[in-house]
Amino acid sequence: MPELDLPRHGDGILPDSAIAALHAAGAIRAASPFDADQIQPASLDLRLGPVAWRIRASFLPGAEADVEDRLRQLLLHTLDLTTGEVLETGCVYLVELQEALALPADIAASTNPKSSTGRLDVFTRVIADRARSFDAIPVGYRGKLYLEISPRTFPILVRQGSRLSQIRFRRGDARLDETALAALDRRERLVDAPAPDVAGGGIAVSVDLSGEGFGGLLGFRAKRHTGLIDVDVRGACDVDDYWEPLATRGRRELVLDPDAFYILASKEAVHVPPDYAAEMVPFDPLVGEFRVHYAGFFDPGFGHAAAGGRGARAVLEVRSREVPFILEDGQIVGRLVYEKMLARPRSLYGEGLGSNYQAQGLKLSKHFRAIPRG
């Protein structure tokens, strides 16, 4: 493998230049040339291959099996993605991704839904051969990658090349402990809270149910039995056809209906400095019966003033569980875990990259256009 342009020592998340070098060295193999915007500051978008399989149930292959071995047991029918196919709600699909890996012995990876995927309530997880956990790629992995897709609220139209998930590469353990995270917050102000709550290796993020700054809106609740959403088309769907706006009505709380899906916003503006990346830790059973933020990657420069992101809120994708749950304004709903970059990326999030959610507030996915209200 050719020499990678990286520090020889140290732990951290690989930046865009290193991802490009991995590809050039054959550590990331692709069925077709990368899209021009496929490499992000600290991650790589993953593209669907030409075939999807409807399967009976989600699965993990386990330490002794490849994904294809289990697929033969679970397959219901095959879909041709070269011309586009509809993925129905409540069904489970598997797609081989166009990207495969032959990682160096000291590089591991992790995956997550893209922001737009999470905001559509499309549940995705990457599976590797012989995997015993989802979304985790061990050091030195050599093999194919597959994406499990399960739309939960809206039926979606996908095709070969659609990008629903993303992958990060890392060397070693780059997470900041509580002491290092508190010190970074003092220097860089990671969230605009007067006394940030740093615990468990993460910094607390709370929900904004005040309606202030959002025209009296608390957020949006997804409608059921809607039309299709084409995941590759921006601004084609009317908000009112898919979402119910939730007004404050003078109360700073929201009752989450069981199995309903909500888009809310964090009370804090989030800042990810250029030499760091962050991830929202998902559902914590200690804070309530709900899950927050399917899409958890925050690239270097998110909310960074020099990259046009002063005041970027974290948009919260919230799904309640089996029982109704009262969410109150200012309640902690998750924690941001920060990791060091192995090197600073060439481009930051929002810096001429066409980033959709820099300087965001309460924002739906890129697929929706607002209807003017008189």
C-alpha positions in Angstrom: 0.0 0.0 0.0 1.4 3.5 -0.9 2.5 5.7 2.0 -0.4 7.7 3.4 0.1 11.4 4.0 -0.6 11.1 7.8 1.3 11.5 11.0 3.1 8.2 11.8 1.9 8.3 15.4 -1.1 9.3 17.4 -4.8 8.5 17.4 -7.6 10.3 15.6 -10.3 10.5 13.0 -8.9 10.4 9.4 -9.6 13.7 7.5 -10.7 14.1 3.8 -7.2 14.0 2.4 -6.5 10.7 4.2 -9.8 9.2 2.9 -8.7 10.1 -0.6 -5.3 8.5 0.0 -7.0 5.3 1.3 -9.0 5.1 -1.9 -5.9 5.7 -4.1 -4.0 3.0 -2.2 -6.8 0.4 -2.6 -7.9 0.4 1.0 -11.3 1.7 -0.2 -12.4 -0.1 -3.4 -15.3 1.4 -5.4 -17.5 -0.1 -8.1 -17.5 3.2 -9.9 -15.5 6.5 -9.5 -16.3 8.6 -6.5 -18.8 11.3 -6.9 -17.3 14.8 -6.8 -18.8 15.6 -3.3 -18.7 12.1 -1.8 -15.7 12.7 0.5 -16.8 14.9 3.4 -14.4 16.7 5.9 -14.2 13.6 8.2 -16.3 10.9 6.5 -17.2 9.2 3.2 -20.7 8.9 1.8 -21.6 5.3 0.9 -23.5 4.5 -2.3 -26.1 1.9 -3.0 -25.3 -0.9 -5.5 -27.6 -2.1 -8.3 -29.6 -4.7 -6.3 -31.7 -4.6 -3.2 -33.1 -7.7 -1.4 -36.3 -7.7 0.6 -35.5 -9.9 3.7 -37.7 -11.4 6.4 -35.9 -9.8 9.3 -32.8 -7.9 10.4 -29.8 -10.0 11.2 -26.1 -10.1 12.1 -24.0 -12.8 10.4 -21.9 -13.6 13.4 -18.2 -14.4 13.7 -18.3 -17.5 11.4 -20.5 -16.3 8.5 -20.5 -13.9 5.6 -23.6 -11.8 4.9 -24.3 -13.7 1.7 -24.6 -16.9 3.7 -27.4 -15.5 5.8 -29.0 -13.7 2.9 -29.8 -17.0 1.2 -31.8 -18.0 4.2 -33.8 -14.8 4.6 -34.4 -13.6 1.0 -38.0 -12.8 0.0 -37.5 -11.1 -3.3 -35.1 -9.0 -5.4 -35.4 -5.4 -6.5 -33.5 -3.8 -9.4 -32.2 -0.4 -8.3 -30.7 0.6 -11.7 -34.0 2.2 -12.6 -35.2 3.0 -9.1 -37.4 1.2 -6.6 -39.8 2.0 -3.8 -38.9 0.8 -0.3 -42.0 0.4 1.7 -42.5 1.3 5.4 -42.2 -1.5 7.9 -40.1 -3.7 5.6 -36.5 -4.6 5.8 -34.1 -4.4 2.8 -30.5 -5.2 2.3 -28.3 -3.6 -0.4 -24.6 -4.3 -1.2 -22.8 -1.0 -1.2 -20.6 0.1 -4.0 -17.7 0.7 -1.6 -15.7 -2.3 -0.2 -12.7 -2.2 2.2 -9.2 -3.5 2.6 -8.1 -1.5 5.6 -4.6 -1.2 7.0 -3.9 -3.1 10.2 -4.2 0.0 12.4 -7.4 1.6 10.9 -11.0 0.8 12.0 -14.2 2.4 10.8 -17.7 3.2 12.0 -20.9 4.1 10.1 -24.0 6.2 10.6 -27.0 7.4 8.6 -26.6 10.6 6.8 -28.4 13.6 8.3 -31.0 13.7 5.6 -31.6 9.9 6.1 -32.3 10.3 9.8 -34.6 13.2 9.3 -36.8 11.0 7.1 -37.0 8.4 9.8 -35.2 5.9 7.6 -33.5 3.4 9.8 -30.2 2.2 8.3 -27.3 0.1 9.6 -24.1 -1.1 7.9 -23.3 -4.8 8.1 -19.9 -6.3 7.4 -19.0 -10.0 6.9 -18.5 -11.9 10.2 -19.9 -8.9 12.1 -21.2 -9.3 15.6 -22.4 -5.7 15.8 -23.9 -3.1 13.5 -22.0 0.0 12.2 -18.6 -1.2 13.5 -15.9 -2.2 11.1 -12.8 -3.7 12.9 -9.2 -2.8 12.2 -7.8 -4.4 9.1 -11.2 -5.5 7.7 -11.2 -6.8 4.2 -14.5 -7.4 2.5 -17.8 -6.1 1.3 -20.2 -3.7 3.1 -24.0 -4.0 3.1 -26.7 -1.6 4.2 -29.8 -2.6 6.0 -32.6 -0.2 5.2 -36.0 0.1 7.0 -38.2 3.1 6.3 -40.3 3.7 9.4 -42.6 6.6 8.4 -42.3 7.6 4.8 -42.0 5.3 1.7 -38.9 6.2 -0.2 -37.7 6.0 -3.8 -34.0 5.0 -4.1 -31.7 3.9 -6.9 -28.2 2.8 -7.6 -25.9 5.5 -6.3 -28.3 6.9 -3.7 -26.3 7.9 -0.6 -28.1 7.0 2.7 -25.1 6.4 5.1 -21.6 7.5 5.8 -18.4 6.0 7.1 -15.6 7.4 9.4 -12.1 6.0 9.6 -10.0 6.2 12.8 -6.7 5.1 14.2 -6.8 4.1 17.9 -9.0 5.7 20.5 -9.5 9.3 19.8 -12.3 10.1 22.2 -11.8 12.9 24.7 -12.2 12.0 28.3 -14.1 14.3 30.7 -11.0 16.3 31.7 -9.9 16.9 28.1 -13.5 17.7 27.0 -14.0 20.3 29.8 -10.7 21.9 28.9 -11.7 22.1 25.2 -15.0 23.6 26.1 -13.3 26.3 28.1 -11.1 27.2 25.1 -13.6 26.8 22.3 -17.1 26.9 23.9 -18.6 23.7 22.4 -22.1 24.6 23.4 -23.5 28.0 24.4 -24.7 26.9 27.8 -23.6 29.0 30.9 -22.5 25.9 32.7 -22.1 22.9 30.3 -22.8 19.5 31.8 -19.8 17.3 31.0 -20.1 13.7 32.2 -19.7 10.2 30.9 -17.2 11.4 28.2 -19.8 13.6 26.6 -21.3 17.1 26.8 -25.0 17.4 27.4 -27.5 18.5 24.8 -31.0 19.5 25.8 -34.2 20.0 23.8 -35.7 23.4 23.0 -39.5 23.4 23.6 -39.8 27.1 24.2 -40.9 28.0 20.7 -38.7 31.1 20.9 -36.8 31.9 17.7 -38.9 29.4 15.7 -42.1 31.5 15.3 -43.8 29.7 18.2 -43.0 26.2 16.8 -41.9 23.4 19.1 -41.1 21.2 16.1 -42.8 18.8 13.6 -44.6 15.5 13.9 -44.5 13.2 10.9 -47.8 12.3 9.2 -48.7 8.7 8.3 -49.8 7.3 4.9 -48.1 10.0 2.9 -46.7 10.0 -0.7 -43.3 8.9 -1.8 -40.1 10.8 -1.1 -37.3 10.5 -3.7 -34.1 10.6 -1.6 -32.1 12.1 -4.4 -34.3 15.1 -5.2 -34.1 18.3 -3.2 -37.1 20.6 -2.4 -39.7 18.5 -4.2 -42.1 17.8 -1.3 -44.5 20.2 0.4 -44.0 20.3 4.2 -47.8 20.2 4.9 -48.2 16.9 3.0 -45.8 15.2 5.3 -45.5 17.1 8.6 -47.8 18.5 11.3 -46.3 21.7 12.8 -46.5 21.7 16.6 -47.3 25.1 18.2 -46.3 26.0 21.8 -49.8 27.1 23.0 -48.0 28.6 26.0 -46.7 25.2 27.3 -43.0 24.3 27.3 -43.5 20.6 27.0 -44.5 17.9 24.5 -46.2 14.6 25.0 -44.5 12.1 22.7 -47.0 9.6 21.2 -45.9 6.0 21.1 -44.1 5.1 17.8 -44.5 8.6 16.4 -41.6 10.5 14.8 -40.7 14.1 15.6 -38.2 16.7 14.4 -37.1 19.0 17.3 -34.1 21.2 17.9 -31.5 21.5 20.7 -31.6 24.4 23.0 -27.8 24.8 22.7 -26.0 25.9 19.6 -23.3 23.4 18.9 -19.7 24.0 17.9 -17.2 21.5 16.5 -13.8 23.0 16.1 -11.7 22.3 13.0 -9.4 19.8 14.7 -12.2 17.7 16.2 -15.2 15.7 15.1 -18.3 14.9 17.2 -21.0 12.3 17.5 -24.4 12.4 19.2 -24.7 9.4 21.5 -28.0 7.7 20.7 -30.9 6.7 23.0 -29.9 6.5 26.7 -32.5 4.4 28.6 -31.7 6.5 31.8 -33.3 9.7 30.4 -36.6 8.3 29.1 -38.3 5.9 26.7 -37.4 7.5 23.5 -34.5 7.6 21.0 -32.8 10.8 19.8 -30.7 11.4 16.7 -30.4 8.5 14.3 -27.8 10.4 12.3 -25.0 11.3 14.8 -21.9 12.5 12.9 -20.9 16.2 13.3 -18.1 17.1 10.9 -15.2 19.5 11.8 -16.4 23.0 11.4 -20.1 22.3 12.2 -21.3 25.5 13.9 -17.8 27.1 13.5 -18.1 30.8 12.9 -15.2 30.9 10.4 -17.1 28.4 8.3 -20.4 30.3 8.4 -22.0 28.2 11.2 -22.4 30.5 14.2 -25.4 29.4 16.2 -25.9 25.9 14.6 -28.4 23.9 16.6 -28.5 20.1 16.6 -31.6 18.9 15.0 -33.1 16.1 17.0 -34.8 13.1 15.4 -37.0 11.7 18.1 -39.0 8.6 18.3 -41.0 7.5 21.4 -41.2 3.9 22.5 -44.1 1.9 23.8 -45.5 4.4 26.2 -46.4 8.2 26.0 -43.6 10.3 27.4 -43.6 14.0 28.4 -40.6 15.8 27.1 -39.9 19.2 28.9 -38.1 22.3 27.7 -34.4 22.1 28.7 -34.5 18.3 29.4 -31.2 16.6 28.5 -31.8 14.2 25.6 -28.3 13.2 24.6 -24.6 13.8 24.8 -22.1 14.9 22.2 -18.9 12.8 22.3 -15.8 14.6 20.8 -12.9 12.9 19.1 -9.6 14.3 17.9 -8.8 14.5 14.2 -5.6 12.9 13.1 -5.0 16.0 11.0 -7.1 19.0 10.1 -9.3 18.5 7.0 -8.7 20.5 3.9 -12.3 21.7 3.9 -14.6 22.3 6.9 -18.3 21.6 7.1 -20.1 24.4 5.3 -17.0 25.8 3.6 -18.0 25.8 0.0 -19.2 22.2 0.2 -22.9 22.7 -0.3 -23.5 21.6 3.2 -27.3 21.5 3.9 -27.4 22.1 7.6 -24.7 24.7 8.5 -26.1 27.5 10.7 -29.4 25.5 11.0 -32.2 26.0 13.4 -35.3 23.9 13.4 -34.8 22.4 10.0 -36.4 19.5 8.1 -34.4 17.5 5.6 -33.4 18.9 2.2 -36.3 17.1 0.4 -38.9 19.6 1.6 -40.0 23.0 0.4 -42.0 25.3 2.7 -45.5 26.4 1.7 -45.9 30.2 2.3 -48.4 30.9 5.0 -50.6 33.9 4.7 
